[in-house]
């Protein structure tokens, strides 16, 4: 299997540098404006950098090549790293809600200390542009090389985009409140923080949904699809006890029992070779384990827990 870890590392190093720049700029603007929501957004950006470091660490151990201790490869390390990103998203969601609730109960005098200038808003638009670039760049490369860690981090950065947009909207409200003497607009950033927290939580849930099936060895390919394909090979009488796990487009492991119409070991081997080639052409990178059984053997279950007999 092709090892794309070097490409993933390049992306992670680039995004780490950009995220560190974004984090520093947000903290500086948060202190300069006195905006608690912007400081909370900077805290959220800390998780972006932490995700990149986590991704670099897991990437180091996620070789697809098997060895003595890991005969099925090490790719699940990336899925574990993706779940770590989901945990960071949960922390970010909690922090956003915490700051929003605290601002609801803060005194009006403290809120009035927030001062925003057009120059600071333009800098935040620069931050937004960097986040948009990072998110789409990571997602594009992640899909190309089938990297769960890049795809998960791209979803995290998308949540950061929404957070930054909401913070900008809130600070525009504060800016206009000062210019137009409309004090009610000062609460806009607080009100908008709650839907942002929900978006962050949803991003974390998507990451978990995408990676948990791989970690718990959920079925990768429907056994009926494998059975239909295998039964087209000449010499195959029956294909049963089919199991598969892994991720399509990345790495799939397939096991099956096969009844063949021959007692000749060499011919049976040729049949299994045809099946392996056919499965690889149809489903991509697969490792197939086939247990050959004699023509007299009988079995009517395609897969484990199957309720419908083989026709």
BELMOUR-V942478 format. One record per backbone hydrogen bond with DSSP energy under -1.0 kcal/mol. NH is the residue of the N-H (numbers start at 1). CO is the residue of the C=O. Records with the same first field share a line. If there is no record, write none. Layout:
NH=CO  CO
//
This chain:
8=4
9=5
10=6
11=7
12=8
13=9
14=10
15=11
16=12
17=13
18=14
19=15
20=16
21=17
22=18
23=19
24=20
25=21
26=22
27=23
28=24
29=25
30=26
31=27
32=28
33=29
34=30
39=35
40=36
41=37
42=38
43=39
44=40
45=41
46=42
49=45
50=46
51=47
52=48
53=49
54=50
55=51
56=52
57=53
58=54
59=55
60=56
67=70
73=70
74=63
77=74
78=75
80=76
81=77
82=78
83=79
84=80
85=81
86=82
87=83
88=84
89=85
90=86
91=87
92=88
93=89
94=90
95=91
96=92
97=93
98=94
99=95
100=96
101=97
102=98
103=99
104=100
105=101
111=107
112=108
114=111
115=33
121=117
122=118
123=119
124=120
125=121
126=122
127=123
128=124
129=125
130=126
131=127
132=128
133=129
134=130
135=131
136=132
137=133
138=134
139=135
140=136
141=137
142=138
143=139
144=140
145=141
147=142
151=147
152=148
153=149
154=150
155=151
156=152
157=153
158=154
159=155
160=156
161=157
162=158
163=159
164=160
165=161
166=162
167=163
168=164
169=165
170=166
171=167
172=168
173=169
174=170
175=171
176=172
177=173
178=174
179=175
180=176
182=177
185=182
186=183
187=184
188=185
191=187
192=188
196=192
197=193
198=194
199=195
200=196
201=197
202=198
203=199
204=200
205=201
206=202
207=203
208=204
209=205
210=206
211=207
212=208
215=211
216=212
218=213
226=222
227=223
228=224
229=225
230=226
231=227
232=229
233=230
236=233
237=259
238=259
240=257
241=301
242=302
243=255
245=253
247=251
250=247
251=247
252=285
253=245
254=287
255=243
256=289
257=240
258=291
259=238
260=293
261=235
262=260
268=264
269=265
270=266
271=267
272=268
273=269
274=270
275=271
276=272
277=273
278=274
279=275
280=276
281=277
282=278
283=279
284=280
287=252
289=254
291=256
293=258
297=294
306=303
310=300
//
